[in-house]
Amino acid sequence: MRTRGSLRLATRGSTLARRQASLVQEALEDRRYEVELVTVDTTGDQIRDELIHRLGKTGAFVRELDERVLEGDLDGAIHSMKDMPTEQPEELVTAAVPERGPPGDLLITPDGTTLEDLPEGATVGTSSLRRRAQLLAQRPDLEVEPLRGNVDTRLEKLLAPALQAEHQKRSEADKERKGNTGNDDFEPEFDQNVDDWFDGLSELEKQALGREVDVEYDAIVLAQAGLERSGLDHYVDYQELPTSTFVPAPGQGALAVTATDGETAREIQSVIDHPRSRVETTVERTILAELGGGCIAPVGIYAILQGEYVHATVNVFDQDGEESVTGSRDLPVENHAEAAREFARDLADRGAAELIDQARDESDDDEDAPEGK
């Protein structure tokens, strides 16, 4: 079958990034394009011990990919939209926004415990300022600790303590069983020996069993789209957090293909752009750009296209979830971008700008602090 042409697209090298890029690749190949994915290492992938909001200020997961496109080495780059700075080089456009995945967050626990039922003072892992503030707004008693790494790494850190404790108990039970060989009155604690139990674990659980953990998490929070695209959602217990109170990050669940403004960008848009997803994410990112929050403030923005209107919900918090400015508005779809800017200005006047300035000052203070502080 004759192809329309060939495209070389940049992607980050993480497992999740490659899986997400393959979704774009498959969509283009279904429309008779030949697509090569080119892995590009980013600053965000290289720096393992930095918090997400600090990396996000510089576009650490995006910049190197787009530079390869601007230099003419590659035809485009595939991004997770929530990683993208709201400001882009003038020569670069968002060529396509494929159909968005689920936008919300999940609370993941070793045993399916809900947020409401977590014990007092439970430790929850996330490096997102937004998720931290939203968690503390609902449960001020929680201890929210930083958590970085790929999706599988984060899950392993969550599952490791319980699995390691179980392994220890079963190993001790095996020794007791061997010491009571021939004793008809002995009743073993477990039906399986430790080796058979291990063989029945998933690959994720086996990896978790050997992981060293500094912090024991009672729960972690991840994006639903990321967990599903990683193919690991069937191996863990989770609760879907409501988007009404855990308002997602702008663009969460959406992918974006950037390219230089021109024929290639127009071709990509014509074959894989999803108009509804583009409108919704345009509203979210326009509000974010007008507020100036970027990744340095706890901001949730979620837009849903409903007929002739786009229903937009915004939550802006301080870092501890104690203060907030929230609002919802139906924006006319025919001028959704300008209506989004007006909505953002109104929120800024209501105190959102003050909270974002406060978050920016606190972030700058963190960067200026001596190492170890």
Backbone hydrogen bonds, N-H to C=O, Kabsch-Sander energy under -0.5 kcal/mol:
donor,donor_aa,acceptor,acceptor_aa,energy
4,R,32,R,-3.6
5,G,32,R,-0.7
7,L,34,E,-3.1
9,L,7,L,-0.6
9,L,36,E,-2.6
10,A,76,G,-2.7
11,T,38,V,-2.1
18,R,14,S,-2.6
19,R,15,T,-2.2
20,Q,16,L,-2.7
21,A,17,A,-2.6
22,S,18,R,-2.0
23,L,19,R,-1.1
24,V,20,Q,-1.3
25,Q,21,A,-2.7
26,E,22,S,-2.7
27,A,23,L,-1.9
28,L,24,V,-2.3
29,E,25,Q,-2.7
30,D,26,E,-2.2
31,R,28,L,-1.0
32,R,29,E,-1.8
33,Y,28,L,-1.6
34,E,5,G,-2.8
35,V,33,Y,-0.6
36,E,7,L,-2.8
38,V,9,L,-3.0
39,T,37,L,-0.5
40,V,11,T,-2.7
44,G,60,A,-2.2
46,Q,42,T,-1.5
47,I,43,T,-2.0
48,R,46,Q,-0.8
53,H,127,S,-0.6
54,R,51,L,-0.7
55,L,51,L,-1.8
56,G,52,I,-2.8
57,K,53,H,-0.9
58,T,55,L,-1.5
59,G,56,G,-1.4
60,A,55,L,-1.6
62,V,59,G,-1.9
63,R,59,G,-2.8
65,L,62,V,-0.6
66,D,62,V,-2.0
67,E,63,R,-2.3
68,R,64,E,-1.4
69,V,65,L,-1.2
70,L,66,D,-2.8
71,E,67,E,-2.2
72,G,69,V,-1.4
73,D,68,R,-1.6
74,L,68,R,-1.3
75,D,8,R,-2.2
76,G,8,R,-1.3
77,A,258,T,-2.0
78,I,10,A,-2.7
79,H,77,A,-0.5
79,H,256,A,-2.9
81,M,79,H,-0.7
81,M,254,A,-2.3
82,K,251,G,-0.5
83,D,80,S,-2.2
84,M,81,M,-1.6
88,Q,86,T,-0.5
92,L,89,P,-1.7
93,V,259,A,-2.9
95,A,93,V,-1.2
95,A,257,V,-1.6
96,A,257,V,-1.5
101,G,253,G,-2.8
106,L,222,L,-3.0
107,L,239,Q,-2.7
108,I,106,L,-0.6
108,I,220,I,-3.1
109,T,237,D,-1.6
118,L,114,T,-0.7
118,L,115,L,-0.9
122,A,119,P,-1.8
124,V,122,A,-0.6
124,V,143,E,-2.8
125,G,219,A,-2.3
126,T,145,E,-2.3
129,L,127,S,-0.5
132,R,128,S,-2.3
133,A,129,L,-2.4
134,Q,130,R,-2.5
135,L,131,R,-2.7
136,L,132,R,-2.5
137,A,133,A,-2.0
138,Q,134,Q,-1.3
139,R,135,L,-3.2
142,L,139,R,-1.9
143,E,122,A,-2.9
144,V,142,L,-0.7
145,E,124,V,-2.5
145,E,143,E,-0.7
154,R,150,N,-2.4
155,L,151,V,-2.2
156,E,152,D,-2.4
157,K,153,T,-2.1
158,L,154,R,-1.7
159,L,155,L,-2.6
160,A,156,E,-2.3
163,L,159,L,-2.0
164,Q,160,A,-2.9
165,A,161,P,-2.2
166,E,162,A,-2.2
167,H,163,L,-2.5
168,Q,164,Q,-2.1
169,K,165,A,-2.2
170,R,166,E,-2.5
171,S,167,H,-2.4
172,E,168,Q,-2.2
173,A,169,K,-2.2
174,D,170,R,-2.2
175,K,171,S,-1.8
176,E,172,E,-2.0
177,R,173,A,-2.5
178,K,174,D,-2.5
179,G,175,K,-1.9
180,N,176,E,-0.7
180,N,177,R,-1.0
181,T,178,K,-1.1
183,N,180,N,-2.4
184,D,182,G,-0.9
186,F,183,N,-1.3
197,W,193,N,-2.2
198,F,194,V,-2.3
199,D,195,D,-2.2
200,G,196,D,-1.1
200,G,197,W,-0.6
201,L,198,F,-1.7
206,K,202,S,-2.3
207,Q,203,E,-2.2
208,A,204,L,-2.1
209,L,205,E,-1.9
210,G,206,K,-0.8
210,G,207,Q,-0.7
211,R,208,A,-1.6
217,Y,215,V,-0.8
218,D,123,T,-2.7
219,A,123,T,-1.5
220,I,108,I,-2.1
221,V,125,G,-1.9
222,L,106,L,-1.9
224,Q,104,G,-2.7
225,A,102,P,-0.7
227,L,223,A,-2.0
228,E,224,Q,-2.5
229,R,225,A,-2.7
230,S,226,G,-1.4
231,G,228,E,-1.3
232,L,227,L,-1.6
233,D,227,L,-0.6
235,Y,232,L,-1.6
236,V,233,D,-0.6
237,D,109,T,-0.8
239,Q,107,L,-2.3
241,L,105,D,-2.3
245,T,242,P,-0.8
246,F,242,P,-3.0
247,V,245,T,-0.9
252,Q,249,A,-2.3
254,A,251,G,-2.2
256,A,79,H,-2.2
257,V,96,A,-2.5
258,T,77,A,-2.5
258,T,256,A,-0.6
259,A,93,V,-2.0
261,D,91,E,-2.7
265,A,260,T,-0.6
266,R,262,G,-2.0
267,E,263,E,-2.4
268,I,264,T,-2.5
269,Q,265,A,-2.3
270,S,266,R,-2.0
271,V,267,E,-1.2
271,V,268,I,-0.5
272,I,268,I,-2.1
273,D,269,Q,-1.5
274,H,97,V,-2.5
278,R,274,H,-2.4
279,V,275,P,-2.5
280,E,276,R,-2.5
281,T,277,S,-2.5
282,T,278,R,-2.3
283,V,279,V,-2.1
284,E,280,E,-2.0
285,R,281,T,-2.7
286,T,282,T,-2.2
287,I,283,V,-2.2
288,L,284,E,-2.1
289,A,285,R,-2.5
290,E,286,T,-2.3
291,L,287,I,-2.4
292,G,288,L,-2.0
293,G,288,L,-1.2
296,I,293,G,-1.6
299,V,297,A,-1.6
300,G,315,N,-3.0
301,I,248,P,-2.1
302,Y,313,T,-2.5
304,I,311,H,-2.1
306,Q,304,I,-0.5
306,Q,309,Y,-3.6
309,Y,306,Q,-1.8
310,V,331,L,-2.8
311,H,304,I,-3.0
311,H,309,Y,-0.6
312,A,310,V,-0.7
312,A,329,R,-2.9
313,T,302,Y,-2.6
314,V,327,G,-2.9
315,N,300,G,-2.7
316,V,325,V,-2.2
317,F,298,P,-2.5
318,D,323,E,-1.8
321,G,318,D,-1.6
325,V,316,V,-2.5
327,G,314,V,-2.0
329,R,312,A,-2.2
331,L,310,V,-2.7
331,L,329,R,-0.7
333,V,308,E,-2.7
335,N,332,P,-1.0
336,H,333,V,-1.2
339,A,335,N,-2.5
340,A,336,H,-2.0
341,R,337,A,-1.9
342,E,338,E,-2.1
343,F,339,A,-2.3
344,A,340,A,-2.4
345,R,341,R,-2.2
346,D,342,E,-2.0
347,L,343,F,-2.2
348,A,344,A,-2.5
349,D,345,R,-2.1
350,R,346,D,-1.3
351,G,348,A,-1.3
352,A,347,L,-2.4
353,A,348,A,-0.8
355,L,351,G,-1.9
356,I,352,A,-2.3
357,D,353,A,-2.5
358,Q,354,E,-2.2
359,A,355,L,-2.2
360,R,356,I,-2.4
361,D,357,D,-2.4
362,E,358,Q,-2.3
363,S,359,A,-2.3
364,D,360,R,-2.4
365,D,361,D,-2.2
366,D,362,E,-2.0
367,E,363,S,-1.8
368,D,364,D,-1.7
369,A,365,D,-0.9
369,A,366,D,-0.5
373,K,370,P,-2.2
